[in-house]
Structure formats: C-alpha cells, structure tokens
C-alpha cells in the first residue's frame, strides 16, 4: 500500500486540501493518521467493523483492547450513548475539547470491535485544529488509537508515524509536533464515583476540582478485559530494555558504572537537574523536575531517539506521582523491564 503524506500545520489552502483528501479516504473505509494535542491518532470510521479492523491490522493490536471514539464537538456525544451522566456533563463542560476521554454506556451505534464487545464506549473531543477540522469534514465518529506499532512508544510527530506505519495505512497528515505528549486521561463515568482508568494530560487534582473525590484504578489484572486502552498489554516499550532507577545521583551513577563494567553501552534519560552530575556517553535530557509537563512532552520522542543509537540498555529517572507525574510514571512503568531501587 502506498501511504499518502500531507503537510497541514495550518488550515490554509494546502491544509484544507489535505483534510479533504484524508476525509474522503476515511469515508472509503481507509485508515488515516492525524495529529491531536496528545499524540498522533490512527483513525477509521467507528461505525464500520471493516474499517476498524484495518486499524488493528496496521498496528498489530489485540482486538480485545477497546478504542476511543473521537468526535468534532461535545454536542455529538448524545448520538452514541444511552445517557450522559451528571458527572460526565461536568467533565464535558470543564475539559472538552481537551485531553480527556469519558467512558459512558454505548447505545450500539458504534461498531462492536471498537468497544471490544463491551456495553461502554470511550469518547473524546480533541483540542487540535487539524483533528477537529478532519472530524467535521468526515461527519463521522472516528475510532483512533495512537498511530504506532502496538506496544511501542506513542507517536508525537508525523515522522514517528511514518517510521512505524508507512506502507500499512492510506495516509498521514503532518500537523507538526503534538503539545501534551501523553495520551488523554480516561475517566469511567458509568459509576456513582468516577474512576480514572488511565492518567493523562488532565491530572487527578484538576478532575477532583470538578467532580469531588474520585478513584484512581491501580487494580487492573491481565486476565480482566480492559475498559480503556493502556490497561492490559505491554505498552510504550523502546527497542532496547528500559530500567527505572529510583535513588539519588550517587546511586544512579553507580548503576551506570556497573553496567559499563559489564561491557554494556548505557543510554541515560534524565532531567536537567540530574544530568550535570552524571557521566556517560549517551545522555539525553528529557525535561526539568521543576516543570514535569516538559518531561511529558518529550517522553515518547526521547524513548524513540535511542533507536538511532547502539545502546544496550536505557536507564531512566523516577518522578514523583503527583500532578502529571502520575501519568509520566504510568507510562514509564509500563515501558520498563525492571525497577532498580536504592
């Protein structure tokens, strides 16, 4: 398959032409990658089992892993759910469009392989001009997981998508780098007390300002069918093993030294605060501890950047699980092969 590649960093003449061509492909049951404010999504008509099956084939994604449905506006949500709960209404008003996915009870209009046979559906309204223009042009609900090979770091640029999926999908809209850098927060709104199934760009603290107390779900087990993406299978893994190092700078350096004594080429992915006190030949700064949103923005790109090196192992810093740190550590823990603790 030849993959069409469009540039659409602005909704100008060139951008509108790209959106129109991509929308036509989506209407023809094809799969197209497009930018959102979180990561690049791999979209298909969410009402068509055949179109959605093309997503799973391109990604190599397990079919019992549900997909999120993207809509152009909050007003469309009622078309695909049985009811919008009071908690969901508050979240929609506060955070949509934005990096939030809400789980509600499906009314059956969405293809069964989107929901993985569940009676619930995840819905979000992306806060990205290109994404929303594309969704409006198609006038379709669009199922869209991250546009990467399943299990690998999510794509935050069109180049990442091209490297993973060129020749496997119909098209890629290059809208420039994404902003948030991590997938949306997923909140189950079908229960009396809302449950965060996946931390993301909207923090627990921000949610609780709107909803009051909620639950952060840490209990999902491998044998349980997931209600949201990112809950069951290995995710976000780089091409070489990633170890998390939980300790002070002296302990971190000792782990580098030990691995290098064993003949390993060590890559290090740390904050600005730590990098000045460490010594190794493959050091990458991911952001700053003073503002963890910088770490979130650069996480996936930094993980992917080690693919271009000959390192045997990556050591990464551990961050506090507060604010966006919860989402960062969620992704790092899923990507890591091992935790080394002082």
SVG drawing of the C-alpha trace seen along z (x, -y; Angstrom):
<svg xmlns="http://www.w3.org/2000/svg" viewBox="-30 -30 64 44">
<polyline fill="none" stroke="black" stroke-width="0.4" points="0.0,0.0 1.2,-3.5 0.9,-5.9 -0.1,-9.4 1.7,-12.1 0.2,-15.6 1.5,-18.7 -1.2,-20.6 0.4,-22.6 -2.2,-25.4 -5.8,-25.3 -4.7,-27.2 -5.3,-26.1 -2.8,-23.3 -4.0,-22.2 -7.7,-22.2 -6.8,-20.2 -5.1,-17.6 -8.0,-17.5 -10.5,-17.0 -8.4,-14.2 -8.0,-12.5 -11.7,-12.8 -12.6,-11.1 -10.3,-8.2 -11.9,-7.8 -15.3,-7.7 -14.0,-5.0 -13.2,-2.8 -9.5,-3.6 -7.2,-4.3 -5.5,-7.7 -3.2,-9.1 -3.8,-12.6 -2.4,-14.9 -4.2,-15.6 -3.0,-17.7 -1.9,-14.5 -0.4,-12.0 -1.0,-11.2 -4.1,-9.1 -4.8,-6.3 -8.4,-6.9 -11.1,-4.9 -14.9,-5.1 -16.1,-4.0 -19.4,-2.7 -17.7,-0.2 -16.4,3.1 -14.3,3.5 -12.7,0.0 -11.9,0.5 -10.4,4.0 -7.9,2.2 -6.7,0.3 -6.0,3.5 -4.2,5.0 -2.0,1.9 -1.0,1.6 -0.8,5.3 -3.1,4.5 -5.0,7.2 -8.7,7.0 -9.9,7.2 -8.3,3.8 -11.1,1.1 -10.6,-2.0 -11.5,-5.7 -14.1,-7.4 -13.2,-10.9 -15.9,-13.5 -15.8,-17.0 -17.9,-18.6 -19.4,-17.8 -22.9,-18.1 -22.4,-14.9 -21.8,-12.7 -25.5,-12.1 -25.8,-10.4 -23.7,-7.4 -24.5,-6.9 -27.7,-5.9 -27.3,-8.8 -24.8,-11.4 -24.5,-11.1 -24.3,-14.2 -20.6,-13.6 -19.9,-13.3 -21.8,-16.6 -19.5,-18.4 -16.4,-16.9 -17.5,-17.8 -18.2,-21.4 -14.8,-21.7 -12.4,-19.8 -13.8,-19.3 -12.4,-19.8 -9.2,-18.6 -7.1,-15.6 -9.9,-13.8 -11.8,-10.6 -15.1,-9.8 -16.5,-6.3 -20.3,-6.0 -22.8,-3.3 -23.0,-2.8 -26.3,-2.9 -25.0,-0.3 -24.4,-2.7 -20.6,-2.2 -19.0,0.9 -18.6,3.8 -14.9,4.1 -14.4,0.5 -15.9,1.4 -14.3,4.9 -17.8,6.3 -18.3,4.1 -21.5,2.1 -19.4,-1.0 -17.7,-3.4 -14.8,-5.9 -15.4,-9.3 -13.2,-12.4 -13.2,-15.7 -9.6,-16.6 -8.3,-20.1 -6.4,-20.4 -7.4,-22.4 -6.5,-19.8 -8.1,-17.0 -11.4,-18.8 -11.4,-20.1 -10.9,-16.5 -13.7,-15.2 -16.0,-17.9 -15.3,-17.2 -16.0,-13.5 -19.1,-14.0 -18.3,-10.6 -17.3,-9.2 -13.7,-8.2 -12.1,-5.4 -8.4,-6.4 -5.8,-4.7 -2.2,-6.0 -0.7,-5.8 2.2,-3.5 3.1,0.2 1.3,1.8 3.3,1.8 5.9,-0.8 6.2,-4.4 3.3,-6.5 4.0,-9.0 4.3,-12.7 5.3,-13.6 4.3,-12.6 7.9,-11.2 7.2,-8.7 4.1,-7.6 5.9,-7.3 8.6,-5.2 6.1,-2.7 3.3,-2.6 4.5,-3.7 3.1,-1.2 0.5,0.1 -2.1,-2.8 -3.7,-5.1 -2.4,-8.4 -0.6,-10.6 -1.5,-14.2 1.6,-16.0 0.3,-18.7 3.6,-19.3 4.6,-18.1 1.9,-17.4 1.5,-19.5 0.7,-17.4 2.8,-14.5 0.9,-11.8 -2.5,-10.2 -5.7,-11.5 -6.9,-10.9 -9.6,-8.2 -12.5,-8.5 -15.2,-5.9 -18.4,-8.0 -20.8,-5.0 -20.4,-4.6 -21.6,-6.8 -18.0,-7.7 -15.9,-8.3 -12.9,-6.1 -9.7,-7.2 -8.8,-4.2 -5.7,-5.9 -3.9,-9.0 -3.0,-11.5 -3.0,-15.2 -5.7,-16.1 -4.5,-15.4 -6.4,-13.9 -6.2,-17.2 -7.8,-19.0 -10.5,-16.4 -11.3,-16.5 -11.8,-20.3 -14.8,-19.5 -16.0,-16.1 -15.0,-15.9 -13.4,-12.7 -12.7,-10.0 -10.8,-6.7 -7.5,-6.1 -7.7,-2.5 -4.5,-0.5 -6.2,2.9 -6.5,4.0 -5.2,7.5 -4.0,9.1 -6.9,11.6 -9.6,8.9 -11.0,7.3 -9.9,3.7 -12.5,0.9 -9.9,-1.6 -6.7,-1.5 -3.4,-1.1 -4.7,1.1 -3.8,4.7 -1.0,5.2 2.6,4.0 2.9,0.5 5.4,-2.2 8.4,0.1 11.6,-1.2 13.7,1.2 16.2,1.9 15.4,2.7 14.5,-0.3 15.4,-0.2 13.9,-2.7 16.4,-3.9 14.9,-5.1 17.6,-6.7 19.9,-9.6 22.5,-10.8 25.3,-8.7 23.2,-5.6 22.3,-6.4 25.9,-6.8 26.8,-3.5 24.3,-1.7 25.8,-3.3 29.3,-2.3 28.3,1.3 26.6,1.8 29.6,0.3 32.0,2.6 29.8,5.5 30.5,4.2 27.1,2.6 26.6,-0.6 24.3,-2.6 21.8,-5.3 20.6,-7.7 17.3,-9.6 17.1,-12.2 16.1,-15.7 18.2,-18.8 18.8,-18.7 20.4,-15.2 22.3,-15.4 25.1,-17.7 26.0,-15.2 26.2,-12.0 28.8,-10.7 28.2,-8.5 28.5,-8.9 24.8,-8.6 22.9,-11.1 19.6,-12.7 17.8,-15.4 14.0,-14.8 12.9,-17.9 13.1,-19.5 11.9,-18.4 10.7,-21.9 8.0,-21.5 7.1,-17.9 5.0,-18.9 8.3,-19.3 9.0,-15.6 5.6,-14.6 6.1,-16.5 9.4,-14.8 8.9,-11.4 8.0,-9.4 10.3,-11.2 13.2,-10.7 12.4,-7.0 12.3,-6.7 15.6,-8.6 17.6,-5.8 16.6,-3.6 19.2,-5.6 22.0,-4.7 23.8,-1.5 23.0,-1.4 22.3,1.9 20.1,0.5 18.4,-2.7 18.4,-4.0 15.6,-6.5 14.9,-8.7 11.8,-8.1 9.5,-11.1 7.0,-12.0 3.5,-10.6 1.8,-14.0 0.1,-16.0 1.2,-15.0 3.9,-12.9 1.2,-10.2 0.8,-9.9 4.5,-10.0 5.2,-7.2 2.3,-5.2 3.9,-5.2 7.5,-4.6 6.4,-1.7 4.6,-0.1 7.7,-0.6 10.3,0.6 11.7,4.1 12.9,3.5 12.9,1.1 16.3,0.6 15.7,-0.8 18.3,-2.2"/>
</svg>
